[in-house]
Amino acid sequence: MAFFTVSTSRHGTACVVRADGELDYGNAPVFRDEMTKVWEAEAPPTIVIDVTALTFCDSTGVAELIVSLRRSRTLGTRLVLVGVHGTLERILTITGLRSAFELSPSVEEALREM
């Protein structure tokens, strides 16, 4: 299985989820489990998903991001994707999903805009 880690930290009222490695079919359940914990722990007003350290993201990984986007909209939570680049950036652009997500170049900037 390809390398993948995900971790969550609190920054004031915001929650930052950092994904590192390959968000693909094999690792999507790890990401899903972490996001489920975030949602169930009392969804914060802002969730920042930092994908700066992703080295790969396939359609299953994108589907997990879409699930998070839908859940945030249902709960009225602001969701920001940080550090979108490479394959993920191309997939979001080609599919027209780039404009569906709020994007920020850095975690610090995303938190400043709260």
RAZIVEN-V785049 format. One line per field, one symbol per residue. ss: DSSP state (A for helix, B for strand, O for the rest). A space follows every 50 residues. Layout:
# RAZIVEN-V785049
ss: ???
This chain:
# RAZIVEN-V785049
ss: OOOBBBBBBBBOOBBBBBBBBBBOOOOAAAAAAAAAAAAAOOOOOBBBBB BBBBBBBOAAAAAAAAAAAAAAAAAOOBBBBBOOOAAAAAAAAAAOOAAA OBBBOOAAAAAAOO
